[in-house]
């Protein structure tokens, strides 16, 4: 059984209860949760499944809508090796990369790291492009020059054109990114880990939301910077 919904509460509403998916699953089956949710929930679900002799895999994905449509997602999984291996042929139909990270919850922890890294890269890219615009550089020439070196990233290659044009009506929504960063920041707080840049970028995304960009792509951090220039 494959599951992918919005957040922890959504997962619980689908999994538990007389009409929940667990009630209809047979012993020996596998529940896979592709939702980006908390590691705490993953461990909770693993225990609930174990009581019914069902395997559980937390397997959040990265790659967005385009990755899903093209079968190019990445999944970071947590759970038992044997259960993961049983799932791999299914994952292969929509994932280019599959990695078992450890026990239940490890997949969600890896996804938190993924989102932290994306947030930092996008803020840096936004600031770089913002300066480039202000000083009159050519975007295509700039990216051709720097994208093959240490500054290069997936975000640069796939988002610089739309960022330069101010087009954010696509991609991974700011609302969802804030949900993901909240999960990461909550986990970091539980672990006593400081994530100052992540917390700051999360605040910036809050400003983008207040600009009306709740459904804009996460690259819309540039729109926030440009709003100051226009004032």
N, C-alpha and C positions, 0 to 999 in steps of 0.2 A: 504494500500500500504506500503510495507516494503522496505526500502532503506538502503544499506550499501556500501559506496564507499570509496575514499581515504582521501579527505580533504575538506575544505570549498568550494574551487573553483569547485571541482568535484560535490559536492552536488548541488550547484547553477546551474551548467551546465545541470544536470539531471532534476531538479525541474522546472526551469523557461523556458519561451519561448513557442512558438506555439507547439513545439514537446515535451515540458516538461511534467512531470507527473501531475502537478497541472492542466494543461489545460484539461486533460482527466478525472479528478476525479469529482464525483458527490457530491452535498451538503449532509452533514450528514456522509460522509466517514471519514476515519482517515489516515493521513500520519505519518508513524513511521520512524524516521531516526536512524539507528543503527551505523552510522558513528561516530567515535571519532572526534569531531569537536569543534569549539568554542561555548561558551555559547551565545555570541553575535549573531552568525548565528542562533542558536536555537530560540532565541527571534524574530529574523527577519522572520524566517519561520512560527512561530506561528502566527504572525501578518498577513502574506500573506495568510495563511490558513483561518484565522478568517474572512477575507474579502470575502471569498468564502463559508463561512459556513461549513468549514472543520476543524476537530480537528487535532491537531498536538501533537506528543509525541517525545521528544528527548530521545533516549534510547540506549546510547552506551553500549557495552558489554565487559566483561572481561572473559578470560578463554582460549584464543588462539584457534589454529586449532583443537587441541585435544578436547577442551571443546565443540567446535561446532559440531565435528563429533560424540561425545558421548552424546550430548544433555545436557551438564553440564555447560553451560555458566551462568554468572551472568549479569543481566541488571539493570542499574541505570537509572530511568526514570524521566523526567520532563514534566508536563502537567496537565490537568484536571483529577480529580479522576474518573469521569464517563467514560471518554475515555480510561483511563488506565485499568479500570476493563473490558471494552470490549475487550481489547487486551490481557488480561492475559491468556485466553485459548490457544491463538496462541503462546505466549511467552513460555508457559509451554512445548511445543513440543521440544524446544531446550535450555531452561534455567532451571537450578535447583533453582535459586534464582531470585526473582523479587522484586524491591523496588521502590516505588514512592517517590522521594526525595522532590518534591515541584513543583513550577510553571515551565513553559518552561525555559530551560537553567540549571535547577538544576541537571538534569541527567549528563550533560556535566561537570558541576562543580565537581560532585562526581567522575566522571571518572578521572578528573585531580588529585584529591587526591589519587585515586587508583594508578595512574602511578607514582606519587611522592613517595609513600610508596614502590612500587616495586623497583624503582631505588635505593633507600637507602638500602633496604634489599640486593639487588644483589651486591652492592659495598661491604657491610660488609661481605657477604658470600664469595665473591671473595678474599678479603684480608685474611679471616680466612683460606680458603683452600690453598691459596698461602703459608702462613706460615706453615700449616700442611705438605705440600709437602716438603718444604725446611728442616724441622726438622725430616722428615722420619716417620710421623704418618701413620697408616693404615686408609684409607678413610672410609671403611665400619664400622670399629670399632668406629671411631670418631663420625660418624653420628649416629650410634646406641646409643652412650653415650649421645650426646647432643641434638638430635632432639626432644626428648620428654619433654625437659625442656623449659626454657624461650628463648633459642636460636633457637628453632624449627620454621620452616616456610614451606610453600608450595614449595618455591624455593629450599630449602635444600633437601626436600624429593624427588622432581622430577627432579632436575638438578645437584645434586652433582656428580653423576656417569659420566655424559657426560662432565661436567666441568673438572673432574679429568683426563678424557681421551683426553681432547682437542677437543671434537666433538661439533661443533656449527652449523652444517648444518641442522638445524631444528628449530621449534619454532617461536617465535615472532621476526621479523627482527629489527636490530638496526636502520635501516632507519625509520621504523614506530615509534619506541620508541622516536627517536629524534623529529619527527613530533609532537608526543603527548606531550613531555616535552616542546617544544617550545610554544605550546598552553597554558600549565600550567604557564610557566614563563611569557608569555605575560599578562595573566589574573592577575597574582600576581603583575606585574608591574602596571597595571591599578588600582589595589586595594591598592597599597603602601605596599605590603607584601613582606618581605625578605625571600627568599628560597635559602640560600647559598649552602647547600649540593646538592640540585637539580641542581643548576647551575653548580656546580663542576662536578657532575656525567654526566651531559649533555656534558661538555667539554671532559670528558673521552670517551664517546661514539663517539665524533667527532674523537678522536685519533684512535678508533677501525675502524671507516670508512676508515681512511687514511691507515690503515693496510690492507685494502681490505675486511673488514668484514661488508660491508653494509647490506648483507642479513644474516649474522650470527644471532643466537639467542642472546637475550639480556644478557644472562649469560656469554657472551664472554668478559665481563670486566676482567675476570681472564686472558685471553690471553694478554691483555694489560700489566698486571703486570708481567707476565712471559716473555714478550718481553724485559723488562728491565734486568731481570736475565740473559738472554742469551747474552746480549751485552758484 
